Amino acid sequence: MRAILRRQEVDGSLDFGRVFATIAGFLEAEGFPFAVVGAFGLHAFGVTRATQDLDMATDFAAQPKLVAFLESLGYETLHMSEGYSNHLHANPSFGRVDFVYLRGETSRRLFGGCRDRFTLGGRPVPVPRAEHLVAMKVQALKNDPGRSFQDLADVRSLLLLTDIDQDEIEGYFVRAGLKDKLDEIRKTL
């Protein structure tokens, strides 16, 4: 990962370490839980894929302060809804950051299960359980079926983990009405 970060700093693309350290420091100082999801969350479980943004999760209560903080750094808010926000900086080294906002029991369970899995920008990186990363992928599939190819490939990679709770995973797909997608993935394992 360090070699990737050095190359990105040289070619002018997102400086993941610097961006993560800045945002994590803010959320920590404000007392909000946070975790890395998306490609970096997958990386913590040995699933590597290219990414050009930093995906993070935090509690819904953080949204107003976090968005104001990002905008004070020069980020433009591209989209904001109750559950998501996307931000882009004109300086490529700050790049794009996306947030998932969680509430109530979902927030407590996800952040309660996080573990520091690696370091980024000199800071430990909390990452949700693999099952919770799958749950987020299932929700993304439900909200935007056009994401199927990459999200199903990511889920398939996580399903290959020996210690993943298959029953919990199935429950997420069933509740989303996507059990057929899980059956398709399982046929390829």
Backbone bond lengths (Angstrom), bond angles and torsions (degrees), N, CA, C in turn:
res aa  C-N    CA-C-N  psi(-1)  N-CA   C-N-CA  omega(-1)  CA-C   N-CA-C  phi
1 M - - - 1.453 - - 1.528 110.41 -
2 R 1.340 118.26 -38.93 1.468 119.77 -178.53 1.516 111.95 -60.29
3 A 1.346 117.12 -40.18 1.468 119.89 179.18 1.522 110.25 -62.40
4 I 1.323 116.44 -39.10 1.466 120.25 178.33 1.524 109.67 -63.04
5 L 1.332 117.08 -44.77 1.462 119.62 -178.67 1.522 111.30 -63.19
6 R 1.331 117.73 -41.93 1.465 119.55 179.34 1.531 110.62 -61.83
7 R 1.321 116.90 -43.75 1.464 120.39 -179.34 1.523 109.87 -62.58
8 Q 1.321 117.33 -41.09 1.459 120.16 -179.04 1.520 111.14 -66.16
9 E 1.317 117.29 -36.29 1.452 119.37 178.63 1.525 110.40 -65.98
10 V 1.317 117.10 -34.65 1.459 121.21 -179.16 1.526 111.18 -73.51
11 D 1.344 117.57 -42.51 1.460 118.62 -174.72 1.528 113.50 -85.90
12 G 1.334 117.96 4.06 1.460 120.52 173.70 1.517 114.39 86.00
13 S 1.325 118.74 8.74 1.455 118.92 177.51 1.521 110.12 -90.96
14 L 1.304 116.59 -177.76 1.454 123.27 -172.68 1.526 112.79 -51.64
15 D 1.307 116.12 127.61 1.462 123.90 174.70 1.533 106.63 -89.84
16 F 1.326 115.44 86.26 1.462 121.44 -173.03 1.524 112.18 -55.38
17 G 1.332 117.21 -44.22 1.457 120.58 -177.79 1.519 112.64 -61.30
18 R 1.304 115.90 -46.95 1.469 120.90 -179.13 1.525 111.23 -64.81
19 V 1.315 116.68 -44.22 1.464 120.78 -179.07 1.526 110.23 -65.34
20 F 1.345 116.23 -46.98 1.465 119.44 179.48 1.530 110.71 -59.51
21 A 1.328 117.48 -48.32 1.467 120.82 -178.05 1.527 111.08 -59.42
22 T 1.318 117.25 -39.96 1.467 121.50 179.91 1.522 111.17 -64.71
23 I 1.332 116.02 -49.40 1.469 120.06 -177.36 1.523 111.12 -70.58
24 A 1.325 117.36 -42.76 1.462 120.81 179.11 1.523 110.44 -61.10
25 G 1.332 116.49 -41.75 1.466 120.21 178.14 1.514 112.10 -60.12
26 F 1.333 116.75 -42.38 1.460 120.86 178.50 1.530 110.80 -63.91
27 L 1.339 116.68 -51.08 1.463 120.13 -177.55 1.521 111.55 -62.02
28 E 1.309 116.12 -40.09 1.460 120.86 178.35 1.537 110.44 -63.25
29 A 1.324 117.25 -46.05 1.467 121.25 -179.95 1.528 111.65 -62.59
30 E 1.322 116.42 -32.26 1.468 121.14 179.74 1.532 112.07 -84.57
31 G 1.330 116.93 -8.56 1.464 120.72 178.19 1.514 115.12 83.26
32 F 1.324 117.13 20.85 1.459 120.71 179.91 1.528 110.68 -99.13
33 P 1.325 117.57 138.57 1.458 119.53 175.59 1.523 109.81 -71.80
34 F 1.321 115.92 156.06 1.464 119.56 177.96 1.517 108.95 -155.09
35 A 1.311 114.52 160.28 1.464 121.32 176.62 1.513 108.12 -153.84
36 V 1.318 115.26 155.68 1.452 121.32 174.09 1.517 107.61 -91.95
37 V 1.328 115.62 132.54 1.462 121.76 178.49 1.530 107.25 -125.99
38 G 1.295 119.37 -162.79 1.461 121.37 178.74 1.514 111.30 65.33
39 A 1.310 117.23 -145.99 1.465 122.78 -174.23 1.524 112.65 -60.92
40 F 1.333 117.73 -37.90 1.469 119.31 179.59 1.526 111.40 -72.68
41 G 1.329 117.06 -33.76 1.464 119.83 174.24 1.521 110.71 -63.29
42 L 1.322 116.07 -43.08 1.463 120.86 177.16 1.522 111.14 -63.01
43 H 1.328 115.87 -40.36 1.468 121.37 -179.85 1.527 111.46 -56.05
44 A 1.324 116.60 -35.71 1.465 121.05 -179.37 1.526 111.83 -62.03
45 F 1.333 116.84 -20.92 1.468 121.64 179.63 1.524 111.97 -107.93
46 G 1.331 115.96 14.73 1.459 119.90 176.03 1.511 114.81 86.08
47 V 1.317 117.43 9.87 1.465 121.85 178.49 1.522 106.89 -101.19
48 T 1.325 116.12 111.93 1.457 119.93 -175.56 1.518 110.65 -110.59
49 R 1.328 114.64 131.09 1.461 120.58 172.72 1.517 108.32 -149.20
50 A 1.300 114.58 157.30 1.463 120.28 -178.08 1.529 110.03 -68.25
51 T 1.323 114.96 148.44 1.458 119.68 175.76 1.520 109.02 -149.43
52 Q 1.310 115.05 152.95 1.459 120.52 177.46 1.518 111.47 -123.61
53 D 1.353 116.03 10.26 1.455 119.45 177.63 1.520 109.52 -141.26
54 L 1.311 115.52 170.20 1.452 122.29 177.16 1.515 107.15 -113.21
55 D 1.327 116.18 122.68 1.464 122.21 -179.70 1.521 108.91 -106.67
56 M 1.323 115.61 128.93 1.460 120.76 179.94 1.517 109.78 -134.61
57 A 1.323 115.31 157.83 1.465 122.13 173.72 1.520 107.70 -119.99
58 T 1.317 115.91 147.39 1.458 121.79 173.64 1.518 107.93 -152.52
59 D 1.306 116.49 176.27 1.456 121.01 179.59 1.531 109.98 -74.75
60 F 1.317 115.83 147.85 1.461 121.81 -178.88 1.527 112.04 -56.09
61 A 1.333 117.12 -34.36 1.465 120.54 -178.57 1.530 112.15 -61.71
62 A 1.321 117.63 -20.88 1.473 121.33 -179.18 1.524 112.65 -76.87
63 Q 1.313 118.12 -19.80 1.461 120.84 -168.86 1.527 115.09 -51.86
64 P 1.331 120.56 -52.95 1.478 118.10 -176.87 1.529 113.38 -60.25
65 K 1.323 116.80 -45.96 1.461 120.03 -179.49 1.525 111.57 -67.94
66 L 1.336 116.97 -40.34 1.459 120.76 -178.96 1.520 111.09 -65.11
67 V 1.319 117.33 -45.91 1.470 120.43 179.68 1.525 110.10 -62.17
68 A 1.328 117.19 -43.23 1.475 120.10 177.94 1.534 110.47 -61.94
69 F 1.334 117.16 -41.15 1.462 121.12 178.30 1.522 110.63 -62.03
70 L 1.325 117.22 -47.86 1.465 120.47 -179.58 1.520 111.37 -61.32
71 E 1.318 116.73 -42.46 1.460 120.26 178.97 1.536 110.60 -65.57
72 S 1.340 117.57 -32.98 1.471 119.96 177.04 1.533 111.26 -67.44
73 L 1.332 116.83 -22.87 1.468 121.75 176.52 1.529 112.14 -86.00
74 G 1.329 116.95 -4.68 1.453 120.61 179.13 1.516 114.42 102.31
75 Y 1.328 117.98 6.00 1.460 120.35 176.42 1.520 109.78 -74.86
76 E 1.320 115.51 142.22 1.464 121.94 171.54 1.517 107.14 -95.93
77 T 1.322 117.55 131.88 1.458 121.21 176.16 1.521 107.82 -82.00
78 L 1.322 116.10 113.54 1.462 122.07 -178.09 1.521 111.86 -81.98
79 H 1.321 114.98 -36.30 1.464 121.15 -177.64 1.519 107.59 -155.32
80 M 1.330 115.30 142.17 1.454 119.30 173.84 1.512 108.64 -146.94
81 S 1.314 115.48 127.04 1.458 121.95 174.23 1.515 107.05 -135.39
82 E 1.305 116.28 -176.65 1.455 120.07 -178.60 1.527 112.20 -59.24
83 G 1.318 117.00 -36.08 1.455 119.84 -174.10 1.515 116.62 -106.64
84 Y 1.334 117.91 -8.85 1.468 120.06 -173.77 1.524 110.72 -147.09
85 S 1.322 114.70 154.91 1.464 119.55 165.86 1.523 108.15 -150.75
86 N 1.328 114.81 148.57 1.461 122.31 -179.37 1.516 107.77 -128.80
87 H 1.355 115.71 137.71 1.458 120.86 -174.31 1.521 110.02 -137.65
88 L 1.315 115.88 139.97 1.453 121.39 -178.65 1.517 109.77 -131.49
89 H 1.331 115.31 134.11 1.464 121.42 178.37 1.521 108.78 -104.18
90 A 1.320 117.43 144.08 1.465 121.67 178.84 1.532 111.44 -66.40
91 N 1.320 117.16 -27.89 1.462 121.92 177.32 1.537 108.10 -82.93
92 P 1.326 118.45 115.78 1.472 120.47 -176.91 1.522 114.54 -56.46
93 S 1.320 118.64 -26.68 1.465 118.68 -179.69 1.535 111.84 -70.98
94 F 1.337 117.56 -19.12 1.462 121.34 173.51 1.522 110.55 -93.28
95 G 1.329 117.26 -28.69 1.457 123.76 170.16 1.511 116.94 52.64
96 R 1.328 113.90 -146.04 1.461 121.79 -175.79 1.522 110.09 -110.16
97 V 1.330 115.28 137.23 1.459 121.62 173.69 1.525 108.46 -128.94
98 D 1.323 114.85 138.34 1.462 121.58 -179.92 1.525 108.54 -122.54
99 F 1.331 115.80 142.53 1.462 121.07 -178.87 1.509 111.22 -126.04
100 V 1.326 114.32 142.30 1.459 123.45 170.01 1.520 104.94 -110.70
101 Y 1.343 116.28 131.41 1.458 121.64 -179.21 1.519 109.19 -109.39
102 L 1.312 116.15 128.48 1.458 122.42 -175.52 1.521 110.20 -115.38
103 R 1.332 115.39 152.12 1.465 121.08 -178.70 1.520 111.66 -127.85
104 G 1.298 114.81 161.46 1.454 123.20 167.46 1.523 115.14 49.36
105 E 1.324 114.63 -134.13 1.457 121.44 -176.58 1.524 111.94 -61.84
106 T 1.326 117.16 -37.08 1.469 119.94 178.09 1.520 110.01 -60.56
107 S 1.319 116.99 -44.64 1.458 121.56 178.79 1.528 110.47 -62.90
108 R 1.323 117.21 -47.70 1.466 120.52 -178.86 1.526 111.30 -60.70
109 R 1.326 116.94 -44.29 1.466 120.05 -178.24 1.522 111.93 -67.19
110 L 1.330 116.49 -46.53 1.465 119.01 -177.73 1.530 110.90 -63.54
111 F 1.311 117.84 -52.21 1.464 119.71 -176.33 1.529 111.75 -70.88
112 G 1.332 117.02 -29.71 1.460 120.50 176.12 1.522 112.58 -66.41
113 G 1.333 116.78 -26.01 1.466 121.06 -179.63 1.512 114.53 -94.91
114 C 1.323 117.37 -0.45 1.471 120.64 -178.46 1.519 111.54 -70.10
115 R 1.318 114.61 146.90 1.465 121.96 174.44 1.523 108.05 -134.39
116 D 1.340 115.66 146.54 1.460 119.84 174.24 1.523 107.12 -72.45
117 R 1.330 117.08 120.06 1.461 121.19 -172.40 1.526 113.81 -110.48
118 F 1.332 118.19 -24.22 1.461 122.70 177.73 1.520 107.14 -163.28
119 T 1.320 117.65 -179.50 1.455 119.98 177.38 1.525 109.24 -116.02
120 L 1.311 114.43 151.28 1.456 122.29 179.98 1.522 106.51 -148.23
121 G 1.305 117.07 127.06 1.458 119.72 -177.96 1.513 111.96 62.39
122 G 1.337 116.30 28.64 1.455 120.87 179.63 1.519 114.48 77.14
123 R 1.325 116.96 7.36 1.465 121.20 -178.54 1.525 110.13 -118.16
124 P 1.334 117.05 145.95 1.463 118.94 173.10 1.529 109.60 -65.81
125 V 1.319 116.08 144.61 1.463 121.56 -176.52 1.527 110.17 -110.19
126 P 1.337 117.22 110.65 1.457 119.04 174.74 1.531 109.98 -74.10
127 V 1.328 114.66 134.68 1.465 121.48 -178.47 1.530 107.98 -130.75
128 P 1.332 117.83 136.41 1.465 119.95 177.14 1.531 111.72 -65.64
129 R 1.309 114.98 165.16 1.463 121.08 172.62 1.532 108.30 -58.90
130 A 1.315 116.45 152.90 1.471 121.25 179.02 1.525 110.68 -56.90
131 E 1.330 116.99 -38.06 1.465 121.02 179.79 1.528 110.77 -60.97
132 H 1.324 116.34 -37.88 1.466 119.46 -179.87 1.529 111.37 -73.00
133 L 1.323 117.33 -32.35 1.470 119.09 173.77 1.528 109.92 -64.11
134 V 1.332 116.65 -39.79 1.470 119.96 176.60 1.523 109.74 -63.08
135 A 1.326 117.70 -43.44 1.471 120.57 179.39 1.523 111.05 -57.28
136 M 1.337 117.02 -39.91 1.467 120.41 178.21 1.524 110.73 -66.83
137 K 1.333 116.66 -39.28 1.465 120.39 177.55 1.530 110.56 -64.01
138 V 1.321 116.68 -39.82 1.467 120.72 178.75 1.520 109.82 -63.10
139 Q 1.326 116.91 -43.71 1.467 120.27 178.50 1.531 110.64 -62.91
140 A 1.324 116.75 -40.61 1.470 120.35 178.16 1.527 110.79 -62.94
141 L 1.335 116.34 -41.23 1.466 120.48 178.08 1.525 111.21 -62.41
142 K 1.312 115.92 -41.35 1.461 120.53 -179.94 1.527 110.77 -64.98
143 N 1.347 116.28 -41.68 1.462 121.12 -177.45 1.521 113.23 -76.25
144 D 1.336 117.28 -30.19 1.463 120.87 -175.93 1.525 110.09 -145.88
145 P 1.326 117.23 86.06 1.466 120.41 -178.30 1.529 113.80 -58.36
146 G 1.319 118.15 -17.77 1.457 121.52 177.75 1.519 112.93 -66.70
147 R 1.333 116.87 -13.44 1.459 121.90 179.10 1.531 112.22 -88.56
148 S 1.311 117.64 2.11 1.462 122.15 -170.14 1.513 114.72 -51.58
149 F 1.297 118.39 -47.68 1.467 120.83 -172.78 1.526 111.66 -55.37
150 Q 1.327 118.35 -55.64 1.461 120.97 -177.38 1.519 111.97 -71.25
151 D 1.332 117.07 -43.03 1.458 119.32 -177.15 1.526 111.71 -65.22
152 L 1.326 117.95 -41.16 1.463 119.97 178.09 1.527 111.22 -67.06
153 A 1.324 117.45 -35.16 1.468 120.55 176.17 1.529 109.93 -64.78
154 D 1.328 117.14 -40.54 1.468 120.84 177.99 1.526 110.61 -64.42
155 V 1.328 116.76 -44.69 1.470 120.58 178.91 1.521 109.92 -61.52
156 R 1.313 117.05 -43.10 1.466 120.51 179.36 1.529 110.50 -57.96
157 S 1.317 116.60 -44.48 1.470 120.53 179.24 1.521 111.45 -61.63
158 L 1.320 117.39 -40.92 1.461 120.33 179.22 1.529 111.61 -69.84
159 L 1.330 117.58 -33.48 1.462 120.50 178.85 1.523 112.35 -65.35
160 L 1.317 116.89 -19.61 1.465 120.41 178.70 1.530 112.57 -77.17
161 L 1.328 117.42 -9.48 1.466 120.55 177.55 1.523 108.87 -67.05
162 T 1.308 116.83 136.06 1.461 120.28 -174.83 1.526 113.40 -71.87
163 D 1.325 117.59 -26.11 1.465 119.07 -175.22 1.531 114.03 -104.14
164 I 1.316 117.72 16.54 1.462 120.56 179.90 1.532 109.61 -80.59
165 D 1.326 116.02 142.58 1.459 122.01 -178.25 1.537 109.31 -82.87
166 Q 1.315 115.73 99.08 1.466 121.67 -176.16 1.534 112.24 -62.59
167 D 1.336 117.79 -35.44 1.466 120.48 179.33 1.528 111.08 -67.05
168 E 1.324 116.54 -40.72 1.465 120.17 177.51 1.528 110.02 -61.98
169 I 1.329 115.99 -43.47 1.472 121.22 179.10 1.519 110.47 -59.76
170 E 1.332 116.07 -47.66 1.463 119.72 -179.84 1.523 111.15 -58.99
171 G 1.315 117.14 -38.78 1.463 121.13 178.49 1.523 112.44 -59.51
172 Y 1.318 117.36 -40.05 1.464 120.26 178.43 1.524 111.15 -63.62
173 F 1.327 116.17 -43.90 1.468 119.89 179.45 1.527 111.21 -66.34
174 V 1.324 118.10 -41.55 1.458 121.77 -179.34 1.522 110.18 -63.19
175 R 1.341 116.98 -48.06 1.474 120.26 -179.47 1.526 112.11 -61.88
176 A 1.318 117.32 -29.53 1.472 120.64 179.47 1.527 112.02 -85.81
177 G 1.340 117.15 -3.60 1.465 120.36 -177.59 1.521 112.49 72.40
178 L 1.340 116.94 27.34 1.468 121.98 -176.03 1.529 112.57 -121.32
179 K 1.330 117.22 26.40 1.471 120.40 -178.25 1.520 111.41 -56.59
180 D 1.338 117.53 -33.27 1.473 120.77 179.06 1.534 110.92 -61.12
181 K 1.330 117.51 -34.43 1.469 120.79 178.10 1.533 110.67 -66.40
182 L 1.324 116.27 -41.36 1.458 119.98 177.60 1.524 110.32 -64.20
183 D 1.328 116.96 -41.15 1.458 120.16 178.40 1.533 110.63 -61.09
184 E 1.328 116.66 -39.97 1.480 120.53 177.10 1.523 111.22 -60.89
185 I 1.337 116.41 -44.55 1.466 120.59 -179.46 1.521 109.46 -63.40
186 R 1.322 116.50 -45.85 1.470 120.16 -176.14 1.522 111.92 -61.69
187 K 1.310 118.08 -30.17 1.471 121.13 177.21 1.525 112.21 -64.19
188 T 1.328 116.46 -23.45 1.477 120.16 -177.59 1.519 113.04 -93.60
189 L 1.329 117.52 -4.14 1.462 120.55 -176.82 1.521 111.61 -81.73
